Amino acid sequence: MFLTQSAMRRLFSAIAATGCVLTGIQTITSAQVTSGLTLFSGVERQNQLNYRLDYGSENMWGDRYRLRMPASKMPLGVSQIQIDYPDYFNGEFDQKQIEVRLKSTNKSLPLQAVNWERGKRQITIDLKEPLEQGKDLEVVLNNVKNPDSGFYYFNCSILSPRDIPVAQYKGTWLLTFGR
């Protein structure tokens, strides 16, 4: 069976168009939207928190991390958020560009203090007013220098306004950076 010249042109045009579409999809999805499917992470599925990296490229300055925390993880509200990251994370944060937003309104909450303790590998965010229960939060880390490519565990703990002053583990963001 032989294809006519016009059928061959249509076939090659279809292949070229498909290639362009697939290339466009790759470009669009370069920002990492969620942790995706993670096998053998060592973190139970119910403890994996969603996040979004606006760019996610290795060693890029100016990236934005959107670390999401559902209301179900904060049954007593929240007054402080602590984020711990591994010692092999060689990225950098701009602590003046860290904010906490209500997911429903996308408005930033007033913060009392943001503390980045490099030695402890911890970011501590104190809210000016304790947030009541039932609110989805998003911790936004703006102007971040991404680390080398790899897999990084960012652990989240919170202090509740009615709790004893001990941070309670609420989940882990499993951040992945690639070339």
Backbone as a chain_set.jsonl record, in Angstrom:
{"seq": "MFLTQSAMRRLFSAIAATGCVLTGIQTITSAQVTSGLTLFSGVERQNQLNYRLDYGSENMWGDRYRLRMPASKMPLGVSQIQIDYPDYFNGEFDQKQIEVRLKSTNKSLPLQAVNWERGKRQITIDLKEPLEQGKDLEVVLNNVKNPDSGFYYFNCSILSPRDIPVAQYKGTWLLTFGR", "coords": {"N": [[0.849, -1.162, 0.0], [0.706, 2.077, -0.979], [1.196, 5.522, -0.212], [-0.31, 8.448, -1.433], [1.119, 11.482, -2.78], [-0.152, 13.741, -1.741], [-1.41, 12.646, 0.508], [0.808, 11.942, 1.999], [1.839, 14.483, 2.594], [-0.188, 15.473, 4.256], [0.044, 13.658, 6.366], [2.693, 14.173, 7.337], [2.31, 16.84, 8.055], [0.466, 16.562, 10.132], [2.009, 15.134, 11.972], [4.023, 17.026, 12.501], [2.468, 19.107, 13.611], [1.513, 17.813, 15.909], [3.928, 17.421, 17.272], [4.585, 20.103, 17.814], [2.495, 20.812, 19.543], [2.939, 19.05, 21.696], [5.457, 19.949, 22.537], [4.766, 22.514, 23.392], [3.114, 21.857, 25.554], [5.001, 20.765, 27.305], [6.487, 23.066, 27.92], [4.552, 24.637, 29.199], [4.016, 23.113, 31.477], [6.306, 23.374, 32.987], [6.393, 24.669, 35.41], [6.048, 23.46, 38.613], [3.224, 21.988, 39.871], [2.017, 20.373, 41.874], [2.93, 17.929, 44.345], [2.628, 15.623, 42.979], [2.632, 12.164, 41.943], [4.107, 10.25, 44.307], [6.306, 7.795, 45.043], [7.561, 5.615, 47.519], [8.545, 7.57, 49.379], [8.842, 7.734, 52.057], [7.192, 9.237, 53.563], [4.014, 9.199, 54.808], [1.007, 9.117, 52.873], [-1.156, 10.7, 53.85], [0.214, 12.64, 55.206], [1.504, 14.165, 53.346], [1.858, 17.284, 51.957], [0.418, 19.658, 49.679], [1.904, 21.716, 47.123], [3.224, 24.435, 45.137], [5.587, 25.301, 42.735], [6.629, 28.131, 41.172], [8.53, 28.262, 39.128], [10.752, 26.391, 39.411], [13.3, 25.687, 38.459], [16.69, 24.612, 38.565], [19.012, 26.31, 40.625], [17.916, 28.858, 40.161], [17.253, 32.295, 40.603], [14.753, 34.168, 42.272], [12.501, 32.567, 42.324], [9.237, 31.352, 43.277], [7.69, 29.839, 45.969], [4.795, 28.151, 46.764], [3.44, 27.035, 49.421], [1.107, 24.92, 50.515], [-1.457, 24.515, 52.989], [-3.989, 22.629, 54.257], [-7.15, 23.348, 55.883], [-7.971, 21.239, 57.457], [-5.693, 20.309, 58.682], [-5.276, 22.006, 60.725], [-6.911, 22.008, 63.265], [-7.288, 23.525, 65.6], [-6.71, 26.1, 64.95], [-4.096, 28.549, 64.174], [-1.107, 30.085, 65.264], [1.576, 30.294, 64.903], [3.903, 29.3, 62.402], [6.167, 26.814, 61.545], [8.833, 25.927, 59.503], [10.884, 23.397, 58.571], [13.859, 22.398, 56.924], [16.064, 20.265, 54.955], [19.609, 19.651, 55.702], [21.151, 19.545, 53.396], [20.011, 21.239, 51.615], [20.729, 23.821, 49.554], [19.734, 26.242, 48.776], [18.478, 29.67, 48.936], [16.635, 31.945, 51.004], [14.558, 34.852, 50.992], [13.857, 36.519, 53.636], [12.354, 38.793, 54.002], [10.513, 38.678, 52.072], [8.528, 36.838, 52.59], [5.317, 35.534, 53.024], [2.022, 34.885, 54.392], [-0.936, 33.586, 53.249], [-4.506, 33.694, 53.083], [-6.255, 31.133, 51.631], [-8.825, 31.303, 50.529], [-9.349, 34.026, 50.001], [-7.001, 34.998, 49.003], [-5.569, 36.949, 50.246], [-2.913, 38.534, 51.99], [-1.918, 37.772, 55.288], [-1.417, 39.769, 58.233], [1.838, 39.832, 59.59], [3.719, 39.18, 62.51], [6.397, 38.531, 62.936], [9.109, 37.239, 60.997], [11.423, 34.752, 60.895], [14.433, 33.536, 59.805], [16.432, 30.992, 60.491], [19.397, 30.02, 59.733], [21.333, 28.213, 60.716], [19.822, 26.386, 62.205], [18.291, 25.505, 60.171], [15.65, 26.414, 59.665], [12.558, 28.112, 59.211], [10.63, 30.452, 60.826], [7.441, 31.661, 61.291], [5.564, 34.111, 62.675], [2.256, 34.889, 63.272], [0.446, 37.957, 63.335], [-2.133, 38.178, 64.396], [-3.773, 35.435, 65.834], [-4.941, 32.799, 63.776], [-8.146, 31.585, 63.219], [-9.707, 28.316, 63.352], [-10.472, 26.202, 60.488], [-9.595, 27.409, 58.108], [-8.018, 27.496, 54.991], [-4.586, 27.706, 54.291], [-1.789, 29.353, 52.711], [1.58, 29.38, 52.487], [3.769, 31.652, 51.26], [6.766, 31.841, 49.714], [8.658, 34.17, 48.472], [11.014, 35.289, 45.965], [13.142, 33.355, 46.029], [16.21, 31.56, 45.975], [16.761, 28.808, 44.15], [17.746, 25.437, 45.064], [20.347, 22.993, 44.234], [19.557, 20.467, 41.783], [17.288, 17.976, 42.89], [15.682, 16.198, 45.617], [13.713, 17.367, 48.187], [12.748, 17.551, 51.578], [10.419, 19.444, 53.185], [9.393, 20.143, 56.266], [6.447, 20.803, 58.111], [5.363, 22.44, 60.976], [3.108, 23.583, 63.493], [2.072, 26.083, 65.862], [-0.668, 26.248, 67.918], [-3.099, 28.68, 68.955], [-4.415, 28.019, 71.318], [-3.019, 26.017, 72.401], [-0.502, 24.189, 74.292], [2.78, 25.58, 74.36], [4.207, 24.01, 72.238], [5.446, 22.908, 69.234], [3.508, 21.305, 66.758], [3.734, 18.65, 64.515], [2.556, 18.825, 61.204], [2.694, 18.028, 58.571], [4.417, 17.297, 55.426], [6.073, 18.909, 52.801], [7.054, 17.74, 49.729], [9.462, 18.687, 47.926], [10.683, 18.949, 44.623], [13.377, 19.459, 42.474], [14.585, 19.982, 39.262], [16.608, 19.765, 36.288]], "CA": [[0.0, 0.0, 0.0], [1.491, 3.301, -1.117], [0.464, 6.753, 0.048], [-0.149, 9.472, -2.462], [1.922, 12.627, -2.341], [-0.999, 14.602, -0.903], [-1.609, 11.953, 1.785], [2.081, 12.053, 2.727], [1.919, 15.845, 3.117], [-1.107, 15.565, 5.398], [0.617, 12.868, 7.459], [3.805, 14.925, 7.911], [1.751, 18.037, 8.709], [-0.14, 16.12, 11.397], [3.108, 14.793, 12.875], [4.655, 18.283, 12.895], [1.548, 19.811, 14.52], [1.519, 17.082, 17.174], [5.189, 17.744, 17.926], [4.493, 21.474, 18.346], [1.586, 20.799, 20.686], [3.613, 18.39, 22.821], [6.501, 20.859, 23.01], [4.068, 23.569, 24.135], [2.661, 21.305, 26.831], [6.176, 20.663, 28.168], [6.81, 24.409, 28.379], [3.52, 25.077, 30.131], [4.075, 22.352, 32.721], [7.594, 23.465, 33.655], [6.129, 25.04, 36.799], [5.548, 22.285, 39.304], [1.973, 22.368, 40.498], [1.827, 19.616, 43.109], [3.955, 16.925, 44.565], [2.407, 14.547, 42.025], [2.662, 10.813, 42.465], [5.378, 10.008, 44.968], [6.442, 6.428, 45.532], [8.677, 5.338, 48.413], [9.104, 8.809, 49.906], [9.026, 7.621, 53.49], [6.18, 10.073, 54.189], [2.693, 8.64, 54.532], [0.225, 9.954, 51.964], [-1.96, 11.689, 54.578], [1.105, 13.682, 55.717], [2.096, 14.901, 52.237], [1.16, 18.541, 51.702], [0.53, 20.153, 48.312], [2.662, 22.947, 46.919], [3.45, 24.843, 43.753], [6.784, 26.071, 42.447], [6.297, 28.873, 39.958], [9.493, 27.976, 38.067], [11.302, 25.077, 39.736], [14.562, 25.399, 37.781], [17.853, 24.553, 39.436], [19.819, 27.521, 40.849], [17.27, 30.059, 39.639], [16.888, 33.317, 41.574], [13.451, 34.788, 42.067], [11.403, 31.604, 42.267], [8.195, 31.52, 44.296], [7.145, 28.588, 46.479], [3.477, 28.288, 47.371], [3.311, 25.856, 50.281], [-0.305, 24.922, 50.923], [-1.831, 23.767, 54.176], [-5.455, 22.601, 54.357], [-7.762, 23.642, 57.188], [-8.081, 20.0, 58.24], [-4.448, 20.119, 59.423], [-5.216, 23.0, 61.802], [-8.219, 21.987, 63.93], [-7.379, 24.521, 66.672], [-6.203, 27.375, 64.463], [-2.64, 28.648, 64.096], [-0.497, 31.368, 65.634], [2.945, 30.27, 64.402], [4.224, 28.245, 61.442], [7.594, 26.498, 61.495], [9.2, 25.115, 58.351], [12.238, 22.846, 58.666], [14.32, 21.85, 55.655], [17.252, 19.437, 55.19], [20.917, 20.32, 55.715], [21.735, 19.564, 52.054], [19.326, 22.277, 50.822], [21.679, 24.936, 49.418], [19.05, 27.42, 48.261], [18.427, 30.8, 49.868], [15.342, 32.593, 51.149], [14.522, 36.282, 51.297], [12.87, 36.506, 54.717], [11.492, 39.964, 53.879], [9.544, 38.394, 51.008], [7.723, 35.688, 52.995], [3.968, 35.921, 53.431], [1.022, 33.841, 54.624], [-2.182, 34.023, 52.623], [-5.721, 32.891, 53.178], [-6.505, 30.566, 50.304], [-10.142, 31.711, 50.032], [-9.345, 35.417, 49.532], [-5.669, 35.282, 48.477], [-5.044, 38.135, 50.927], [-1.839, 38.273, 52.942], [-2.207, 38.026, 56.697], [-0.349, 40.552, 58.877], [2.798, 39.005, 60.312], [4.448, 39.833, 63.595], [7.825, 38.324, 62.702], [9.584, 36.125, 60.17], [12.788, 34.473, 61.324], [15.112, 32.455, 59.093], [17.605, 30.563, 61.249], [20.168, 29.164, 58.826], [21.991, 27.145, 61.465], [18.813, 25.377, 62.569], [17.577, 25.164, 58.927], [14.241, 26.599, 60.023], [11.88, 29.396, 59.033], [9.544, 30.601, 61.791], [6.547, 32.753, 60.916], [4.595, 34.433, 63.728], [1.134, 35.7, 62.802], [0.109, 39.056, 64.238], [-3.362, 37.727, 65.064], [-3.98, 34.005, 65.61], [-5.962, 32.463, 62.786], [-9.097, 30.597, 63.734], [-9.767, 27.046, 62.635], [-11.304, 26.132, 59.299], [-9.089, 28.265, 57.028], [-6.905, 26.979, 54.198], [-3.485, 28.66, 54.232], [-0.719, 29.184, 51.738], [2.801, 30.093, 52.839], [4.388, 32.047, 49.998], [8.165, 32.228, 49.839], [9.014, 34.901, 47.252], [12.41, 35.642, 45.724], [13.958, 32.253, 46.551], [17.213, 30.973, 45.085], [16.553, 27.366, 44.193], [18.926, 24.606, 45.333], [20.717, 22.068, 43.173], [18.479, 19.53, 41.5], [17.163, 16.951, 43.915], [14.429, 15.957, 46.321], [13.875, 18.026, 49.489], [11.627, 17.444, 52.505], [10.143, 20.627, 54.0], [8.442, 19.727, 57.296], [5.655, 21.897, 58.668], [4.81, 22.322, 62.328], [2.414, 24.813, 63.881], [1.641, 26.315, 67.237], [-2.052, 26.707, 67.975], [-3.245, 29.705, 69.998], [-4.941, 27.457, 72.564], [-2.188, 24.87, 72.742], [0.724, 24.404, 75.033], [3.728, 26.09, 73.372], [5.024, 22.984, 71.612], [5.069, 22.797, 67.83], [2.936, 20.017, 66.352], [3.986, 18.307, 63.116], [1.311, 18.791, 60.429], [2.881, 17.419, 57.261], [5.664, 17.516, 54.712], [6.061, 19.241, 51.379], [8.13, 17.005, 49.077], [9.855, 19.532, 46.804], [11.576, 18.352, 43.654], [13.967, 20.39, 41.533], [15.291, 19.309, 38.177], [17.254, 20.601, 35.263]], "C": [[0.901, 1.233, 0.0], [0.612, 4.499, -0.851], [0.711, 7.741, -1.077], [0.642, 10.63, -1.89], [1.101, 13.54, -1.434], [-1.263, 13.954, 0.459], [-0.347, 12.023, 2.636], [2.223, 13.437, 3.342], [1.023, 16.009, 4.34], [-0.544, 14.823, 6.606], [1.76, 13.628, 8.133], [3.33, 16.203, 8.596], [1.16, 17.677, 10.064], [0.941, 15.787, 12.422], [3.787, 16.066, 13.379], [3.774, 19.055, 13.872], [1.518, 19.138, 15.883], [2.797, 17.38, 17.953], [5.167, 19.131, 18.537], [3.61, 21.53, 19.584], [2.266, 20.173, 21.897], [4.743, 19.247, 23.382], [5.892, 21.98, 23.829], [3.594, 23.089, 25.479], [3.824, 21.197, 27.791], [6.54, 22.025, 28.728], [5.821, 24.883, 29.423], [3.668, 24.379, 31.474], [5.428, 22.447, 33.415], [7.46, 23.957, 35.094], [5.501, 23.837, 37.479], [4.337, 22.665, 40.125], [1.726, 21.622, 41.799], [2.967, 18.631, 43.267], [3.78, 15.744, 43.627], [2.367, 13.195, 42.705], [4.038, 10.544, 43.035], [5.37, 8.602, 45.527], [7.669, 6.337, 46.436], [9.331, 6.606, 48.957], [9.434, 8.7, 51.388], [8.029, 8.464, 54.266], [4.817, 9.501, 53.812], [1.858, 9.631, 53.735], [-0.571, 11.029, 52.706], [-1.109, 12.815, 55.165], [1.796, 14.487, 54.612], [1.24, 16.122, 51.927], [1.401, 18.995, 50.264], [1.307, 21.457, 48.263], [2.694, 23.265, 45.432], [4.75, 25.633, 43.705], [6.482, 26.82, 41.155], [7.271, 28.595, 38.824], [10.154, 26.623, 38.26], [12.594, 24.71, 39.04], [15.727, 25.478, 38.762], [18.612, 25.88, 39.445], [19.224, 28.798, 40.275], [16.957, 31.014, 40.779], [15.498, 33.823, 41.253], [12.31, 33.806, 41.948], [10.421, 31.903, 43.388], [7.672, 30.137, 44.661], [5.802, 28.912, 47.117], [3.21, 26.989, 48.131], [1.921, 25.865, 50.901], [-0.537, 24.044, 52.137], [-3.353, 23.793, 54.317], [-5.938, 22.854, 55.783], [-7.832, 22.397, 58.073], [-6.825, 19.714, 59.058], [-4.328, 21.067, 60.618], [-6.541, 23.063, 62.558], [-8.381, 23.028, 65.033], [-6.9, 25.896, 66.234], [-4.687, 27.381, 64.459], [-2.184, 30.044, 64.504], [0.952, 31.449, 65.142], [3.126, 29.081, 63.471], [5.736, 28.064, 61.45], [7.841, 25.579, 60.306], [10.655, 24.705, 58.515], [12.613, 22.241, 57.32], [15.652, 21.138, 55.887], [18.567, 20.208, 55.086], [21.568, 20.378, 54.333], [21.011, 20.538, 51.111], [20.255, 23.479, 50.743], [21.047, 26.142, 48.724], [19.066, 28.53, 49.3], [17.048, 31.43, 49.846], [15.532, 34.083, 51.384], [13.449, 36.451, 52.365], [11.97, 37.731, 54.699], [10.387, 39.747, 52.847], [8.698, 37.153, 51.317], [6.369, 36.197, 53.463], [3.105, 34.686, 53.648], [-0.29, 34.387, 54.087], [-3.324, 33.095, 52.981], [-6.039, 32.411, 51.778], [-7.806, 31.092, 49.703], [-10.137, 33.114, 49.436], [-8.041, 35.816, 48.862], [-5.08, 36.566, 49.072], [-3.967, 37.722, 51.918], [-2.29, 38.622, 54.356], [-1.088, 38.881, 57.281], [0.533, 39.629, 59.724], [3.487, 39.824, 61.396], [5.946, 39.725, 63.349], [8.036, 37.14, 61.767], [11.054, 35.953, 60.506], [13.341, 33.307, 60.517], [16.394, 32.145, 59.841], [18.368, 29.542, 60.409], [20.794, 27.973, 59.54], [21.039, 26.023, 61.847], [18.059, 24.859, 61.351], [16.073, 25.253, 59.158], [13.779, 28.027, 59.716], [10.717, 29.405, 60.012], [8.743, 31.836, 61.421], [5.524, 32.939, 62.027], [3.51, 35.328, 63.135], [0.832, 36.787, 63.81], [-1.131, 38.726, 65.054], [-3.516, 36.235, 64.819], [-5.13, 33.764, 64.633], [-6.869, 31.385, 63.36], [-9.115, 29.365, 62.846], [-10.63, 27.16, 61.382], [-10.865, 27.005, 58.149], [-7.925, 27.561, 56.317], [-5.853, 28.068, 54.068], [-2.542, 28.337, 53.086], [0.456, 30.03, 52.221], [3.506, 30.38, 51.519], [5.799, 32.547, 50.281], [8.565, 32.851, 48.504], [10.517, 35.115, 47.184], [13.366, 34.616, 46.344], [15.006, 31.876, 45.511], [17.083, 29.468, 45.248], [17.854, 26.613, 44.457], [19.319, 23.83, 44.081], [19.55, 21.114, 42.936], [18.48, 18.427, 42.558], [15.786, 16.956, 44.553], [14.61, 16.473, 47.742], [12.593, 17.908, 50.308], [11.532, 18.732, 53.311], [9.054, 20.228, 54.988], [7.744, 20.942, 57.894], [5.144, 21.527, 60.053], [4.119, 23.638, 62.643], [2.232, 24.86, 65.388], [0.215, 26.822, 67.143], [-2.193, 27.722, 69.095], [-3.707, 29.145, 71.333], [-4.107, 26.288, 73.064], [-1.096, 25.24, 73.736], [1.785, 24.8, 73.997], [4.718, 25.042, 72.859], [4.538, 22.829, 70.177], [4.596, 21.385, 67.52], [3.17, 19.81, 64.866], [2.657, 18.193, 62.382], [1.467, 18.192, 59.048], [4.202, 17.822, 56.636], [5.381, 17.88, 53.263], [7.264, 18.544, 50.772], [8.536, 17.749, 47.809], [10.887, 18.842, 45.925], [12.084, 19.42, 42.694], [14.744, 19.603, 40.493], [15.897, 20.298, 37.217], [16.251, 20.968, 34.207]], "O": [[1.749, 1.399, 0.877], [-0.566, 4.51, -1.208], [1.821, 7.843, -1.6], [0.814, 10.748, -0.676], [1.628, 14.058, -0.45], [-1.333, 14.659, 1.466], [-0.427, 12.149, 3.858], [2.675, 13.566, 4.48], [1.423, 16.609, 5.337], [-0.642, 15.302, 7.735], [1.8, 13.723, 9.359], [3.895, 16.603, 9.614], [1.337, 18.412, 11.036], [0.808, 16.116, 13.6], [4.094, 16.169, 14.567], [4.274, 19.599, 14.856], [1.5, 19.82, 16.908], [2.749, 17.571, 19.168], [5.665, 19.333, 19.644], [3.934, 22.21, 20.557], [2.179, 20.706, 23.003], [4.957, 19.262, 24.594], [6.447, 22.36, 24.86], [3.659, 23.833, 26.457], [3.672, 21.499, 28.975], [6.873, 22.13, 29.908], [6.216, 25.472, 30.429], [3.462, 25.004, 32.514], [5.688, 21.682, 34.344], [8.334, 23.686, 35.917], [4.535, 23.263, 36.977], [4.404, 23.554, 40.974], [1.252, 22.231, 42.757], [3.849, 18.529, 42.415], [4.696, 14.934, 43.489], [2.098, 13.098, 43.902], [5.033, 10.607, 42.312], [4.543, 8.255, 46.37], [8.705, 6.93, 46.136], [10.558, 6.698, 48.989], [10.22, 9.49, 51.913], [8.01, 8.419, 55.496], [4.509, 9.339, 52.631], [1.99, 10.843, 53.906], [-0.651, 12.162, 52.233], [-1.649, 13.84, 55.58], [2.583, 15.388, 54.903], [0.042, 16.004, 51.667], [2.466, 18.744, 49.699], [1.358, 22.204, 49.24], [2.256, 22.478, 44.593], [4.984, 26.52, 44.526], [6.118, 26.206, 40.152], [6.883, 28.681, 37.659], [10.119, 25.788, 37.357], [12.965, 23.536, 39.022], [15.738, 26.309, 39.67], [18.823, 26.492, 38.398], [19.96, 29.726, 39.937], [16.449, 30.59, 41.817], [15.112, 33.895, 40.087], [11.228, 34.19, 41.502], [10.743, 32.623, 44.334], [7.266, 29.362, 43.795], [5.693, 29.841, 47.917], [2.807, 25.982, 47.549], [1.605, 26.728, 51.721], [0.082, 22.993, 52.304], [-3.941, 24.862, 54.478], [-5.223, 22.604, 56.753], [-7.76, 22.497, 59.298], [-6.88, 18.957, 60.027], [-3.403, 20.952, 61.422], [-7.23, 24.081, 62.496], [-9.51, 23.382, 65.373], [-6.703, 26.773, 67.075], [-4.056, 26.354, 64.709], [-2.796, 31.048, 64.138], [1.494, 32.543, 64.983], [2.585, 28.0, 63.706], [6.49, 29.034, 61.374], [7.146, 24.58, 60.125], [11.547, 25.551, 58.588], [11.773, 21.638, 56.653], [16.306, 21.375, 56.903], [18.634, 21.271, 54.468], [22.464, 21.195, 54.123], [21.366, 20.642, 49.937], [20.541, 24.099, 51.768], [21.755, 26.97, 48.15], [19.594, 28.362, 50.399], [16.374, 31.451, 48.816], [16.556, 34.512, 51.916], [12.262, 36.518, 52.045], [10.911, 37.713, 55.326], [9.443, 40.532, 52.76], [8.208, 36.494, 50.4], [6.286, 37.174, 54.208], [3.408, 33.597, 53.16], [-0.704, 35.498, 54.421], [-3.147, 31.89, 53.158], [-6.086, 33.207, 50.84], [-7.883, 31.304, 48.493], [-10.848, 33.37, 48.464], [-7.974, 36.862, 48.217], [-4.202, 37.189, 48.476], [-4.084, 36.702, 52.597], [-2.954, 39.633, 54.583], [0.067, 38.744, 56.878], [0.046, 38.773, 60.464], [3.793, 41.002, 61.212], [6.683, 40.695, 63.527], [7.26, 36.185, 61.747], [11.836, 36.9, 60.412], [12.779, 32.212, 60.542], [17.335, 32.938, 59.828], [18.028, 28.36, 60.382], [20.783, 26.856, 59.024], [21.406, 24.849, 61.814], [17.287, 23.905, 61.451], [15.326, 24.312, 58.89], [14.502, 29.0, 59.932], [9.91, 28.476, 60.031], [9.297, 32.923, 61.258], [4.717, 32.049, 62.295], [3.799, 36.383, 62.571], [0.949, 36.566, 65.015], [-1.172, 38.966, 66.26], [-3.396, 35.803, 63.673], [-6.153, 34.448, 64.673], [-6.399, 30.394, 63.919], [-8.601, 29.379, 61.728], [-11.417, 28.096, 61.237], [-11.679, 27.323, 57.283], [-6.979, 27.095, 56.953], [-6.177, 29.218, 53.772], [-2.504, 27.22, 52.57], [0.34, 31.249, 52.349], [3.805, 29.464, 50.753], [6.0, 33.536, 50.985], [8.783, 32.142, 47.522], [11.206, 35.122, 48.204], [14.28, 34.973, 47.088], [14.727, 31.872, 44.312], [17.271, 28.926, 46.337], [18.935, 27.092, 44.115], [18.716, 23.982, 43.019], [18.668, 20.973, 43.782], [19.529, 18.008, 43.048], [14.861, 17.624, 44.091], [15.547, 16.072, 48.432], [11.494, 18.135, 49.801], [12.461, 19.076, 54.041], [7.913, 19.999, 54.589], [8.367, 21.972, 58.149], [4.576, 20.456, 60.267], [4.5, 24.687, 62.123], [2.237, 23.842, 66.081], [-0.072, 27.732, 66.365], [-1.476, 27.638, 70.092], [-3.423, 29.731, 72.378], [-4.465, 25.645, 74.05], [-0.809, 26.411, 73.986], [1.682, 24.38, 72.844], [5.928, 25.186, 73.033], [3.345, 22.641, 69.939], [5.195, 20.402, 67.955], [2.849, 20.676, 64.051], [1.732, 17.543, 62.869], [0.467, 17.873, 58.405], [4.992, 18.569, 57.213], [4.565, 17.25, 52.592], [8.386, 18.73, 51.244], [8.009, 17.469, 46.732], [11.838, 18.233, 46.416], [11.296, 20.2, 42.16], [15.472, 18.667, 40.822], [15.714, 21.51, 37.333], [16.588, 21.669, 33.253]]}, "num_chains": 1, "name": "protein.A"}
